[in-house]
Amino acid sequence: MTDSNTSGTNSRRYRREILSGMAAGSAAFATGMAAASPGRSDRGNGRGNGERKHGSKRQVESLDRGLVAVPADDGVLVRWRLLGTEPRDLGFHVYRDGERLNNKPITESTNYFDPDGTTDSTYAVRAVGNGRASGRKDGDRKPGMSESVEVWDNQYKEIPLNKPDPVEGEDGETVTYHANDASVADLTGDGTLDIVQKWTPSNAKDNAHEGHTSDVLLDGYTLEGEHLWRINLGQNIRAGAHYTPFVVYDFDGDGKAELAVRTSDGATDATGEVIGDPDADYANDVGRILEGPEYLTVFDGETGEALATADFEPARGDICEWGDCYGNRADRFLAGVGYFDGERPSILMTRGYYEKSMLAAWDFRDGDLEIRWIFDSDDGNEEYEAQGNHQLATADVDGDGKDEVVYGACVIDHDGTGLYSTGWNHGDALHVGDFDPSRDGLEVFQPHEWGPYGATFRDAETGELLWGVEGEGDIGRGMIADIDPNYDGAEAWAGIPLSDDDIGLWSAQGERISEDAVDSMNFGIWWTGDLHRELLDHDFLGYDEGGYGHGWIKKWNPETEELDLLRSFDGTRSNNGSKGTPCLSGDILGDWREEVIWRTEDSEALRLYATPHETDHRLHTLLHDTQYRTALAWQNVGYNQPPWPSFFLGNGMDEPPKPNVEPVSADE
């Protein structure tokens, strides 16, 4: 949504440097090589990008099979991971209650439908043939044998939470908590993903609004619901979607993930240790926190103990330099994870995007925090002002084996220098992936709040405009996904939130498919297994009814050009107002398909939903595609977006490159 200062200032500031090209339809513009950088790299085979191989392997989690068994129609669906280090054709046997079910090894998929299975059954899988020793150690089990799992009672797993008690607000009101954004990582080093859950108080505020807020809490849980720890960010970190982005990842390479987040005086780790002055309170009369120290703290993912704290960068500095003097734009934070050296993950913290923008890359190594680089739009990079979004993405856009930061309408190179700025300005949604399999490399689809375009589709490496659509007003929602087999690659659409104003439906090549956009501009989810992406969204009840909705999955029907309901998530609630996002969605368990986590209506538990659909498509786990894995890490940031892999995943896709990764185990 447009920030309160946007329309007056930035509508006059946008750079009207439109790339040359020819008209393609009444409102679309297509370009050839306009604005392309010289020496364009060879980035793929024309049918997908994939993890590039530049010698060094990337550090990733050492995962187990992620075996999951859910009740399906007239049976049980069993799903498991093919790890990124394993051969594509690695065979598997499936066991129910200790008895093998298949005669020949399963080599074409990583799921198995058992018509005789019940909720009383237990299942295990065993890798057979060359490559079976990959992954985690098997302990006392047969070589390649997974641990046994029970069948879920439902097509979801309910994970109990330790809901915080209500607290008293600044004006004596009762403040309650709900389970908001979440992230996943292996916190304990056992090869399974755990959950970091953010608790948001009912008096949380958007940056544009005044008012005191209560403390933001972060919890660690196992998927079984064991409460590992609680961290309190304290009285000097304001509650709201833009104040508390966090990232959970194994930054030091010890096989266990850490949590990195902005803190201040009064933050308390899970051991009870207080950071800085416990009595300091820097909130002003209207509840904004515009003075006092800021820190970056790394917490132990298993215990919640603070491991390292340093002065936060990007630093606040002069509030007025960010575009206003009351603290709206200065306190717009984002966070992410990037492989800026091509091998190990770094922490990314950013500040500002409506005007002044700063990004800082940090390394956490051997217990210490060190700055890798800082990018400042005021330091000779004025063309990068006002280009950032309410989210970011990290991806190797130029094929050098190292990640760049796609910061809305601009890109920052792996070394902290500017790669390019389009000048097309800020937006509310951002998608980075291989959306057009007919061309090499990655693309970016982005709606814009103001400027020459309502939405653009560009080359991720060069910023070359591939096509753009004019739009009136704040085009605040946008989605892209391969939903229609009649068109090559993904389809894209965008529009104004909570209205019927949109730019229509477009192919990846800039062909207008329909005057009307698809009636969902939120998340995508690979659910059914036919390679098309389904749409994940909610029915919003309105802000007068609590500001939440009830989630669902729908599938585009190319014959009727409408959405068909696949399932609804009764008994749960969506997060983040009209945006209607889940706590998290991504490849969490099983094969390459995605799961979704919603909070229950009372926030006493999370529900982790898994697909009941069988598929004959086999892919390595998306968790070992580092562009996708880092996208899960930044999904909680700002306006949440769905994760995308580094290759085209859709109808007619080519076999993607094998991940070039090196799992790091806590056992090593």
RATA-V743803 format. One record per residue. RES is the residue in one letter. OMEGA is omega in whole degrees, 0 to 359 (none if undefined). Layout:
RES | OMEGA
RES | OMEGA
//
This chain:
M | 182
T | 175
D | 190
S | 180
N | 194
T | 194
S | 182
G | 186
T | 190
N | 177
S | 177
R | 187
R | 190
Y | 183
R | 184
R | 179
E | 184
I | 180
L | 182
S | 179
G | 182
M | 181
A | 177
A | 186
G | 188
S | 184
A | 181
A | 179
F | 179
A | 178
T | 176
G | 181
M | 181
A | 176
A | 178
A | 179
S | 176
P | 177
G | 180
R | 187
S | 173
D | 193
R | 179
G | 182
N | 180
G | 180
R | 178
G | 186
N | 176
G | 177
E | 183
R | 183
K | 178
H | 175
G | 188
S | 174
K | 180
R | 178
Q | 177
V | 179
E | 172
S | 189
L | 171
D | 184
R | 183
G | 186
L | 179
V | 179
A | 183
V | 175
P | 177
A | 180
D | 175
D | 177
G | 181
V | 174
L | 179
V | 182
R | 181
W | 182
R | 160
L | 186
L | 184
G | 180
T | 187
E | 177
P | 181
R | 185
D | 179
L | 182
G | 179
F | 167
H | 180
V | 182
Y | 171
R | 180
D | 176
G | 181
E | 181
R | 185
L | 186
N | 180
N | 180
K | 178
P | 177
I | 184
T | 185
E | 180
S | 172
T | 171
N | 182
Y | 176
F | 181
D | 182
P | 182
D | 180
G | 178
T | 178
T | 175
D | 183
S | 169
T | 185
Y | 171
A | 174
V | 179
R | 174
A | 181
V | 180
G | 181
N | 177
G | 186
R | 182
A | 180
S | 179
G | 187
R | 180
K | 188
D | 179
G | 182
D | 181
R | 175
K | 179
P | 179
G | 183
M | 177
S | 168
E | 178
S | 177
V | 175
E | 177
V | 176
W | 177
D | 180
N | 176
Q | 173
Y | 175
K | 179
E | 184
I | 183
P | 180
L | 175
N | 186
K | 179
P | 175
D | 175
P | 179
V | 178
E | 180
G | 184
E | 183
D | 177
G | 180
E | 176
T | 180
V | 178
T | 181
Y | 170
H | 179
A | 184
N | 184
D | 179
A | 173
S | 180
V | 174
A | 177
D | 183
L | 188
T | 178
G | 181
D | 178
G | 176
T | 178
L | 175
D | 187
I | 165
V | 187
Q | 176
K | 175
W | 181
T | 179
P | 183
S | 177
N | 176
A | 185
K | 165
D | 182
N | 183
A | 186
H | 178
E | 176
G | 177
H | 178
T | 177
S | 188
D | 172
V | 181
L | 175
L | 181
D | 169
G | 180
Y | 166
T | 178
L | 176
E | 178
G | 176
E | 180
H | 185
L | 185
W | 173
R | 176
I | 178
N | 181
L | 168
G | 189
Q | 185
N | 170
I | 184
R | 180
A | 179
G | 188
A | 186
H | 185
Y | 193
T | 174
P | 180
F | 177
V | 181
V | 186
Y | 175
D | 185
F | 184
D | 174
G | 179
D | 180
G | 177
K | 184
A | 172
E | 176
L | 177
A | 183
V | 175
R | 180
T | 176
S | 176
D | 178
G | 175
A | 184
T | 179
D | 186
A | 177
T | 183
G | 180
E | 181
V | 176
I | 177
G | 184
D | 184
P | 185
D | 182
A | 176
D | 187
Y | 180
A | 177
N | 187
D | 182
V | 173
G | 178
R | 181
I | 188
L | 177
E | 183
G | 183
P | 171
E | 182
Y | 163
L | 181
T | 173
V | 181
F | 175
D | 184
G | 182
E | 186
T | 184
G | 179
E | 175
A | 182
L | 182
A | 178
T | 179
A | 176
D | 188
F | 167
E | 9
P | 184
A | 183
R | 182
G | 179
D | 182
I | 186
C | 180
E | 186
W | 176
G | 171
D | 183
C | 180
Y | 169
G | 177
N | 188
R | 180
A | 184
D | 174
R | 186
F | 170
L | 179
A | 179
G | 178
V | 178
G | 174
Y | 187
F | 174
D | 178
G | 184
E | 187
R | 183
P | 175
S | 176
I | 176
L | 175
M | 183
T | 180
R | 174
G | 174
Y | 178
Y | 174
E | 179
K | 181
S | 176
M | 177
L | 178
A | 175
A | 182
W | 171
D | 172
F | 184
R | 175
D | 175
G | 183
D | 173
L | 177
E | 178
I | 176
R | 177
W | 174
I | 174
F | 182
D | 180
S | 177
D | 184
D | 179
G | 182
N | 187
E | 181
E | 179
Y | 177
E | 173
A | 181
Q | 184
G | 180
N | 171
H | 175
Q | 178
L | 173
A | 173
T | 183
A | 175
D | 187
V | 184
D | 172
G | 179
D | 179
G | 181
K | 186
D | 167
E | 177
V | 174
V | 186
Y | 182
G | 184
A | 176
C | 179
V | 176
I | 184
D | 185
H | 182
D | 177
G | 174
T | 180
G | 175
L | 172
Y | 171
S | 181
T | 185
G | 183
W | 167
N | 186
H | 174
G | 184
D | 180
A | 185
L | 179
H | 182
V | 180
G | 175
D | 187
F | 180
D | 184
P | 179
S | 180
R | 181
D | 167
G | 184
L | 175
E | 178
V | 171
F | 186
Q | 166
P | 184
H | 179
E | 181
W | 179
G | 185
P | 184
Y | 169
G | 177
A | 181
T | 175
F | 190
R | 171
D | 186
A | 183
E | 189
T | 187
G | 179
E | 178
L | 177
L | 167
W | 180
G | 182
V | 176
E | 178
G | 177
E | 179
G | 182
D | 177
I | 193
G | 176
R | 177
G | 181
M | 174
I | 180
A | 174
D | 184
I | 189
D | 182
P | 181
N | 182
Y | 183
D | 178
G | 184
A | 174
E | 187
A | 179
W | 182
A | 180
G | 180
I | 183
P | 175
L | 178
S | 177
D | 181
D | 181
D | 183
I | 181
G | 182
L | 188
W | 173
S | 179
A | 180
Q | 176
G | 176
E | 179
R | 182
I | 183
S | 175
E | 184
D | 175
A | 173
V | 186
D | 175
S | 182
M | 187
N | 185
F | 169
G | 179
I | 173
W | 193
W | 186
T | 178
G | 178
D | 179
L | 171
H | 178
R | 175
E | 184
L | 183
L | 186
D | 180
H | 168
D | 185
F | 182
L | 180
G | 182
Y | 177
D | 181
E | 176
G | 176
G | 179
Y | 177
G | 177
H | 189
G | 176
W | 170
I | 177
K | 182
K | 179
W | 176
N | 184
P | 180
E | 180
T | 185
E | 176
E | 179
L | 176
D | 181
L | 174
L | 176
R | 173
S | 186
F | 182
D | 178
G | 180
T | 177
R | 175
S | 182
N | 167
N | 170
G | 184
S | 178
K | 170
G | 183
T | 172
P | 171
C | 178
L | 171
S | 179
G | 178
D | 185
I | 182
L | 170
G | 183
D | 188
W | 178
R | 187
E | 174
E | 177
V | 179
I | 174
W | 172
R | 174
T | 185
E | 181
D | 182
S | 174
E | 181
A | 168
L | 172
R | 178
L | 183
Y | 180
A | 183
T | 173
P | 187
H | 177
E | 177
T | 175
D | 178
H | 181
R | 174
L | 169
H | 178
T | 179
L | 178
L | 177
H | 164
D | 193
T | 174
Q | 178
Y | 183
R | 178
T | 176
A | 173
L | 182
A | 181
W | 184
Q | 182
N | 192
V | 173
G | 176
Y | 188
N | 179
Q | 179
P | 180
P | 177
W | 175
P | 182
S | 181
F | 176
F | 177
L | 183
G | 183
N | 178
G | 184
M | 170
D | 176
E | 183
P | 175
P | 176
K | 180
P | 178
N | 191
V | 178
E | 179
P | 178
V | 183
S | 175
A | 180
D | 186
E | none
//
